[in-house]
Every structure is written in C-alpha cells, then in structure tokens.
C-alpha cells in the first residue's frame, strides 16, 4: 500500500508538471490569438461600468455598447493623434539641434571614452617599450619583412546604393508597417463588442463551467475579479492622466519642446509596472540634453519626473486604491517579467490584471489556493507562527520590530493574548513531543527573554537589543525575575507601600506557566500596577512577603496556560496554599486557552478561585478594578 500511494503521488506530480508545460506552450505559441482576446477581455471589464451607467439612464444594450465602444475608440485615437503629431514635429526639429548634439557627444566622449583611450594609449606605449626590449635579442633574419606581405594589392572599396524608392513602393511600405497593428486593433474591437453584448450570457456559462456545484463561491469569484480589475484600471487611468498632465505642464514651463508628447508617453507607459514612467523620463532627459548647451534643462526634467512619481506613488496611489489589487510588490515585478517574456510589450501592460485574476481565482478555487499564497499580499504565517519561527531562528530583531508595529495601535496585553501566548503554545507542543533540539530551545528562550526586556526598557533605535543568555538548567522566567531582583531588590520593589496595592503573579506549575506569570507582571507594570512574580516553591520554602506586609497584597493571580492543569487537583491545592498565605487577598486564575487545540474547553471555570479570566486584557482590567476596591462585572465570579 505505501508503494501504491507513493507511485500515485509521483504520477500526480508528473501530471502537474506536464500540464504546466502544456499551458506555457499554449500561451507562447498561441500568443497571436490570445493577446487580442485577452486585451478585449480586459477592456470589457474596464468599460463595463460605463455600459452599466448608460443602461441605467435608459439606453438599450446595443446602444450602450456602441456608445461605450465609440468613446473608447475616440479616446485612443485622440491619444494616438497627439503622440503622432508630436513625433512628427520632433523629427522635423531635430536637424536644428545638430551642432548641440555633436558638442554634447564630443564632451561625453572626452569624459568617458577619451579618458579610456588615453589610458589605453599609455598602456600601449608601455607594452611597445617592452616589445622593443624583446626584439633586441632577435636575429636580423627574424626582423626581415615577409616577401609575400609586400606584394599584396590593397583592396578596392566597393559601395552598393539602393535606388530611390518609387512613391508606390513607399506607400506599400507604410501600409505594411501599420497593417498588423491596425488588424490587431480591429480584432480587439470586434471581440470587445461581442463580449459586451453577451456579457451576462458569458458570465453564466463561465459559472456553469467552473463551479456549477458551488454557485455561491463561483459567483463571488467572478464578481470580485470584475470589481477589483475594474476599480484598479479606473483608478490607475485617472492617476496616469493626472501624471501626464502634471508632466506636460511642468515641462512646458521648463521650456522643453514637445511637452504634450512626454506627458502622453508618461501617462501611457505608467501602465507598465515600475519601469514605464522611467522609459519616458529617459527619452525626455535625452532630448533636454541634446537641445541645450548646458545641463540645467536635463536636470530640471529629471527632477520633475522624480518629484511627480514620488508624490504620486507614495501619497496619491495609496489613498486611491492602496493595496486594493491584493498583489505583493514582488509578484508584480515577477509577473511583468514573465508576461513580458511570453507576450512581449502587450504582456507588460497586461501583467498586473492577469496576475490579479489568478490571485482572485486562488482565493475562491481550492485547487488554485497556492496562487494567492505565492502572488497575493497575504500573510503566509499568523503573527504567533511568525513569532515562533523567528524565535527558532534566533532573530530577535524581527520579532521586536513586529511587536513595536503591533504596539503602535494596541496595548501590551493584546500583544500577549494575540501573539506571545499562542507562540508559547506552539513551543510547548514541540517541547512535549520532543520535536525540537536543545539548541533550538535555547534560541527560543533567549529570543523571548531579549524581546521582553527590550519592550520593557523601551530602548532607542540606535542601541542594540539586550542579549539575555539562558543557560542550561535556568528557565527564562527565573532569569528575568533575577534580573529584576538585582535592579529592585529581593522583594522586586519597595515594601513600604499602601495596603491593597500589590498584585502577585504565580505560575501554576509548568515552565510555560512560569514564563506567562513573568509576562503578566510586565503587562501589569506597563499599566502602572505594582506587579511582582513568585513561584509555587516560594510559598513553601520561605516567606514570600514579610508577615507585616501581607495586607499590601490585594490580588494573587495564578497563571495557567496549559489546559490540562485547570482540571487537576494540584491547581486546587495551589489555590488553598495561596489562601493560607494571603487570607485577605483575592485569588484570580488566568486560564489562557490554546487557540491550536480544537478539542479544548473554550472557557474553563475554576471553582476554588474568586475570579476566572481568560486573557491578559481581562486580567489587567480585573486587577485594576480590584485594586480600586470595585468588583468588575466583566470577570466570571464563582
């Protein structure tokens, strides 16, 4: 049986590889057919909101489609007319800049190739001297010229000139050069019109074909993909138009010829991710360099492109559509490279919407879920899993950076409930199953302790993270507690405090509980409460607090993050011991549930305790109320 399963898994992997190769081959070899159809499909999604708007004002389906297609055709034709006119003007004006261009080329040659030629000439002279010294040891017969070299007749240069083309030939060349783009545009518009006319029918067929058994999920996928792509394209179109207008106006003020051309090119090329606008900037700067003797206009042009792109990409775009595409920046770059390799320039323009369709498909189709993980802007790991993974790697810097980002908007108690305690459950599971080495355990302990100390000390960014070494036989909680005792004394703070102002945190018995109790003390101190950490051994080995200061303890919080202990007799015995030691204090039990255990009781209640809470946030709130002499309605009273 294992061999059959292994063979079946190998066959499945082979089928996936063969299927992927077939899909890539179809995309590459059928690009002449797929590119127009894909362009028409994307344009149909882009123009569909206009069609719906025309339908809402009372036009019919055919009239709405015809008018929308006409608006699109006029817009594209107008853009092409502007660019073509400006290109003709640019070509006719280039001869008057010939002297300036030659001067700039001469200057560049002197700065670059001229210096290289000087170095090469100097090296040649040195090599020539070495060669002359070598020739002194040769015989005269070796220096005689070869007779056949003197009898060679020099070649006669021959130039072949093509005859001037006839008008009919010139016209034929022009028609041939524009026939293919015009044919592609015609196919795109024909397919676009039919897609718009049969939009509803095509959507129903796609839903029936892809997800007839799950109508809700497939409908959600189709609607989500259409809305995302449409919203993204409309927003990007508006942004690109704004960029083109700003560059047009800025270059016109700066005095660069054909400013409308560079504005239109910048607006169109911005559809190519990341590099498109800089292609337009390169040619604009090249023209500015060629037409003026100095470099001022070129620097102004470059600064204008840089300032506008920085303003738009960092301020305007995040406000308009931000991360609405759901694509990670790396996936956008990789998609542009891939689709550019498969489909050329058209692939660069279509890379983002095509990749977006794949990500949305991965969100709703289970077999394609890996696409959302690889290409989408989703967290592959939860915050707790990310914490534990970084701790296993000993990367306290990344843990601390993530924690500080979290703490900008939420308190430390929420971070412990959401990240730290679930991460401790992951660590505890690996410890109990012996799936972690001792070295990894020490890395986890050191990373956790270093991060806790750094969060408490609030060190400046230029100072390194404090490294707390955790040696064999020493727990993290014990090490952190000893550090606080060295700083604040044996009792972890002054004893001359008012009655009912101290909260004691005690672990229920396991190492994870001890660490959670130490974390609770730090959470309480972050809320300006007098929290102190004890262990169960302290209750029996010696006086945890002087007899005269017992009334200072208002709350004793017994921390249990391991669910099995809440049902055991040792927990009840621990509570009884706490009541004997602190008869005037309230006993509060923190039972932090394990989010990874599906069979765990969600909200256990400890009958022997005064209060049972289930998070650090509830514990902090309850302790605050109890220290103020009030009883919160939030915790469960037994």
N, C-alpha and C positions, 0 to 999 in steps of 0.2 A: 504493500500500500504506500509506504513512503516514497518508493521509486516511481510509482504511478503519479503521485501528486507532484513530485519533482519534475517529471517529464512534462506534465501538463502545464506547470508554471513556466518551464523553459519554452514550450510551444506558444504560450500566451505572450511571452516577452518577444519571441521571434515574430509573431503576428503584428505586434505593435510596431516593431522596427520596420517591417516590410510595409505596413500601412502608412507610416510616416514618410518613408521614402517615396511611395506612390503619390502621396499628397504633394510633396515637394516637387516631384517631376511634373505633375499636372499643373501646379502653379507656375512653373518655369516655362514649360513648352507651350502651354495654352494661354500665355500672357496676352497675346494679341486679341484674344476673345474675352478673357477675364477682366482686363483693365477697363475697357469701355463699360462692361456690365457693372463692375464694382463702382466706377465713377457715377454711373447713372443711379445706382442704389444709394450711394452716399448723398448725392444731390437730391434724391427724392426725400430722404429723411430730413435734409436741410430745408427744403422748400415746402414740406408738408404743413408746417404751421401756417404759412401764407395761404395755402389751399383751404385749410380749415377756416381761417378768418374770412376768406371770400365766400365760403359756403354759409357762414353764419349771417352774412349781410344779405343773403337771398339769391346768390348766383347758383346755377346748377353745377353738377360735377364736371361736365365737359367745359363749360365756360370758365370755371375756376381754374382748371388745369391749364387751359390755353392761355389765360391771362397770367398765371404764375410763370409758365414757361417763357412767355414773351418778356416779362420783367427780367427774368434771369438772363435771357439772350441779349436784351438791350444793355444790361449792366456789364456783362462780359465783353460785348462788342465795344462799348464805350471805353472800358479799360484798355482793351487791345488797341483801339484807335489812338488813345493818349500815348501809350507806350510806343506805338509805331511812328507817330508823328514826331515825338521827341527823339527817337533814334535817328530818323532821317535828318533832323536838324543838327543833331550831334555829329553825324557823319560829315555833313556839309561844312561844319565849323572847325573840324579838326585840322585842315591844312593851315589855318592862320596861327595855330599853336605849334607849328613845326619847329621853329627856332627855339622856343622854350623847351620843347620836348628833347631836342638834341642837347641843349645845355644841361638839362637835368640828367640825361643819360650819361653825359660826359662826367658830371660831378659824381654820380653813383659809381661809374667805372673807376674814377680816381680813388674813391673811398674804399671800394671793395676789391674789384679785380686788379686795379692799378697797384694797390699795396701787395696783392698776391703775386703780381708779375715782377715787382721789384724784389720780393723775397726769392722768387724762382730764378731770376737773373743772377742774384748774388750766389745762390746755391750752384748755379751752372758755372759761374766763374771759378768757384772753389773746386768743383769737380773737374773743370778743364785744367786747372793747375796740377791736380793730382794725376790727370791723364798725361800731361806733358812730362811729368817726372817719370812716369812709367815708360813712355816712349823713348827716353834716353837709353834704356837698356836694350833696345831692339836693334837689329842689324839693318843696314841701308836697304838691302833687298826687300825686307819686310815693309819698308816705307814707300817703295815704288808704287805708283798707281797701276791699277789693272788695265791692260790694254783694251779689253772689251768695253770698259766703262767710258773711255774717251771716244769710242766710235758710235755711241748711241745717239740716234737722231732725236731731238726733243719733240714731244707730241704737239700736234697742232690742235688747238681748242676748236670745238665744233658746237654751235648753238642751234637749237631747234626751236622755232617760233610757231605757235599755233595761229592760224588765220583768224582775223576778227570775226566774231560770231554774227550771223545774219539776224535781223530782227525776229524772224520766225523762230530761230534757234534760241535766242534769248528768252522769248516768250515761253517756249516749251520748257526751258529750264526753270523758269519761275513757277509755272503751273505744276511741274513735277515736284518742286520743293514744298509747295503748300498743299498739294493734293492729299497727302497722307494725313496731316493734321486736320484738314477740313473733313476728310472722310471719317476720321475718328470722332470729331465733334458731332458730325451728323448722326453717327450710330448712337452716341451717348444721348443726344436729344430725343431720338426716336424711342430708345429704350426707356428714357426718363418719362416721356409722356405716357407710355403704356403702363409703367409702374405706378404712376399717379392715378391713372384711370382705374386700374384694378388693384388699388392698394388694399382695400378691405378683403377682397377675394384671395389675394396672395397671402395676406396675414392668416386667414382662416386655413388655407392649405398648409402653410408652414406649421401652424399649431397642430393640425391633424397629423402631419408627417412626423414631427419631432416628439410631441408629447400628447398624443391623443388620450393616453391613460391618466395623465395628470394635467388636466386642463388649467387649473389654477396656476401652477408653477410655470407652465409654458407661457400663459398669457402675461404673467408678471415679468417673465424674462423678455418677451417681445416689447412690452410697454416700457420697461426700464431701459432697455437698449435704445429704443427710439427716442425717449425723452432725454437720456444722457447725451447721445450723439447730437441731437438737435440743439439742446441747450449749449453744449460745448461749441458747436460750429457757429451758432448765432453770436455767442459771447466773443468767440475768437474773431469773427468777422468785424464786429464793432470795434474791438481793440485794435485790430490791424488797420482799419480805416483811420482810427484816431492817430495811430503811429505814423501812417503815411501822410496825413495832413500836417502833423507837427513837423515831420522831417521836411516836407515841401515848404512850409512857411519858414522854418529855420534856415534852410539852405538858400531860399530866395533872399532872406535878409542878409545872409553872409555873402551873397554875390556869386554863388556857384551857378553856372549855366545849366539849363535843362533841369531845374529843381523839381518840376512835376514828374519827370521820369524817375528820379531817385526816390521820390515819395511813393509813387506807384509800385516800383520794384521792391521797396522795403515792405510795403503793405502786403504784396503778394507772396514774397519769399518768406515772410514770417509764418506762413503755413507749414514750412519745413522746420521741424523742431530744432531749436538751439542755434543752428548754423545759418539759417536762411537770411536773417537780417544782416549778418556779418558779411555775407556774399555781396549784398547791395552796398554795404558800407565800404567794402574793398574797392569796388569799381568807382564809387563816388570819390573816395580819397585819391584813387589813381588819377581821376580827371582833375581834381583840385591840384594835385602835384604837377600835372602836365601844363596847366594853362597859366600859372603864375610863376614869376621868377623865384619868389621866396617859398617858405614852407608854412606861412601863417594860415592860409586858407585850408590847407590839408589838415593841419592840427585842429582848426575850428570844426571842420567837417567830422573828423574822428571823434572829437569831444562831444559834438551834438548827437551823433549816433549812440555813443556810450551813455550819455546822460539820459536820453529818452528811453533807451532799452532798460537801463537800470530802474528808472522811475516806473515804467510800465510793468516790468516783470516782478518787481518787489512790492509795489503798492497797489497798482490798478488791477492786475490779473488776480491776485489773491482775494480782493474784495468782490470781484465779479463772479468768478467761478472757482477760485481756490483749488481745492482737491476734488472738484465735482466729477472729474473723469475717473477717479479711483485708480489711477495708474501711478506706479512709483517712478521717480525720475530716471532710474537706471533702466527700467523696462522701456521707457520712451526712447532712450538712446539706442538700446539693442534692437527695438522694433524698427527704428529708422534705418539702421544698418542692414537688418535682414530684408525688409521690404524694398529698400533701395537696391540690394543685390539681386533680388528676384525680379522686380518690375522697373528698375531704373528710377528716373525722376518722378514718374507717377507714383511709384511705391513710397518715395519720401513724403509726398503730400498725403497719401492715404494711410501712412503707417499708424498714426495715432488713432483715427476712428476704427481701423481694422483691429488693432490691438484692444481697443475698448470693447468692441463686440465680443472678442474672445474672453475678456475678463468677466463681462456680464454673463456670458454663457457658462463660465466656470462657477459662477455664483448660484445658478439655478439648475444646472445639469450635473448630477453627481459624478458621472464618468469624466467630466472635464474640470472637476474641482481643483486639480493641480494647477490649472492655468491662473486661477485667482491668487493662489499662493505664490506662484512664480512671478506674475506680472502685476498683480494688484497691489494697492497700497494698504495692505492689511498686516497686522502683527502675526507673524508665524507662531510666536510663543506668547503666552499670557505674561503679565507682569511678574507673577510668582515664579513661573517657569524660567523667565528671563533672569530673575534674581538668582535662582539656584544654579542655572547654567553658568552665569558669570562667577558665582562663588566657587564652583568646581574648577573653573579656570584660574582662580586667584585674582580676578580682575576687579578689585575693589573700586577702582576709579570709575568704571562704567556703572557699577551699582550706585555709587554716590551721586553721579551725575543724573541718573534716572530718578533717584529719590528726591533730589532737590527740585527737579522739574515737577514731580508729583506734589511736593510740599508747597509749591507756589500758590496752589489753589485749595489744598486740603490740609487738615491738621495731621500731626504725627500719629494720632490714634487711628485715623483712617488708613494711613500707610501700613501700619502694623496689621490691621484687620484684612486689608486687601492684598498685601504683598508679603510681608515678613512672615506672618504665622502660616499661611499656605505654603510658603517656601520651606519653613521648618517641618511641615508635614511631609513634603517631598523628601527632605533629608532624612527624616525619621524612618520613612518607608524603606529607603535604601540601606540605612544603618541596620534595621531589624532583619532585612533579607540578605545582609552581607554582600550586597552588590556594589559596594564602594570600598576602595582601598584606604589604608590608614593615611597615606599621603593626601588623598583627596579629602578625607575627613578633616585633616589639619588645615588644608586650604580653605575649606568651607568655614571652619571655626574662626580662623584668622581674618577672613574677609568680613564675616558678620560682625566680629568684635571691632575691627577697624572702622567699619561704616557706622556702627552705633556711637563710637567715641567721636568720630568726625561730625556726625549730625548734632551731637550734644554740644560740642565745643564751638561749632559754627566758625570754623577756621576760614581765613581768607583764601581766595582762589590761588594766590601765588605760593602758598605753603603746601607742602606735600601732605598726603593722607597719613595720619599716625599709624604706625605698624605695631599691632599688639600681638606679640608672639604667644602662641598657645602650645605649651609643652606637653609631653606625654604625662598622663595622669592628672592634668589640670583642665577643668572644664572652662568653657567660655564664661559662664555666669560667675564662677568663682574668681576668674582672672579680672573681670570687670568690676566685681564687688571689691576685691582687694585694692584695685586702683583707686576707687572712690574712698575707701577707708584710709589710704595713705594721704589723700588730699583733705579729708574732712574729719578724720579721727575714727576711733573704734566704733562709735555709735552712728557713723555716717552723717553727722550733723550735731548741732548743739542739743543739750538735754534741758536747758532752761527755756522751754517753750510752753505756751499756754496749754491747758488741758484740752483734749479732743482735737488736736491739730495734726497728728501723725497718722499716716497710713502705712501699714506693713504689707509687703508683698512676699508671699511664701509659695515656693513650688510644691506641687502635690506629690513629688517623688521621683519622677524621671528626669533625665538630663534636659530634655526638651522643656519640661515644666519649669525647671530652674532658670533656664535661659529666658523663657517667657515671663517669669516673675521679674527678672532683671530688666527686661524690656518695659514691663509695666511701670516699674519705678521711674525709669527715664521718661515715660509718657506722662506720669503724674508730675514730675518735676518740670517738664515742658509747659504744663498748665499751672505752674506756680503752687503746686501742692507738695507738702513735705512727705515724700515717699521714701521708704527705706526697705532694704532687702534682707530677709532672713531665710534660713533653711529649716527644714524639719528637725535636723540634728541640733540646731541651736536651741530648740525648745526643751530638749532633754539633757544636753551636755552642760549647760550653764545658763545664767540669767541673760535672756536676750535683751532685756531692758531693766535697769535698776528698779527695785521694788517701789521706791519713792516716786518714780516717773511713769508708773503703769497707766495712770489716768491720762497721760499725754496721747496714748494710742486710742484713736477713735474707731478705726476700721482695720480689720485684718482680712486681706484679700488672698484667698487660696486659689492658685492658678493651676488649671488642669487643661492642657491642650491635647492630651491623649485620651480618647473617648472611653477606653476600657476602664480607666481608673474611676470614672464617675459612678460606676456600679459596684465597685469593690468595697469591702469592709475597711481597708486601710484609710480610705478617704474619710469615712465616718470617725475612725479613731483619731485621725489628724485634727478633725474639727473639734472633737472632745478635748484633745490636748490644748488646742488654742483657747478654748473657753476656760480651762483651768488656769492658764497663764494670764489671760486677759479677760477677766469676767465682765468688765464694763464695755468692752469693745463689740461692735457689730461684726459678724462673720459673713463675708461676701465671697461667693465662689464664682470664679470665672471659668466657664466651660466653653472653650473655643472649639467650634465644630470643625471637622475635617471636610473641606469642600470637594476632596477627591474620593471620599468614601460614600458611595451611593446607598449603602445599607445602614448608615449611621442614623441614630435617632436625631432628628433635627434640633430640638430644643430640650435637652435633658434638664431635669429639675433635681436638685439635691435637697432632700427633706430636712437634713440636720442643719443646714445653713439658714441664716436670716434672709439672705437675698441670693438669687441666682441670675447671673448675667451671661451674655454670650458673645461679647465683643469688647475690645478695648475702649471704644467710644462709649458704650453703656457703662463700663466700669468707671471711666473718668467722670461721667455725668452723675452717677450714683454716689461716688465718693465726694463730689462737690456738694451735693445736697445733704449728705450725712454730716459732713464737717460743718455745715451751716445750721445743723440742728433740725433739718427738714427731711421728710421721707418722700422720695420721688415716687410718682405713680408709674414711672417707666419700668423699673425692675419688677420681677415677679417675687412677691412675698409669700413665704411658705407658712 
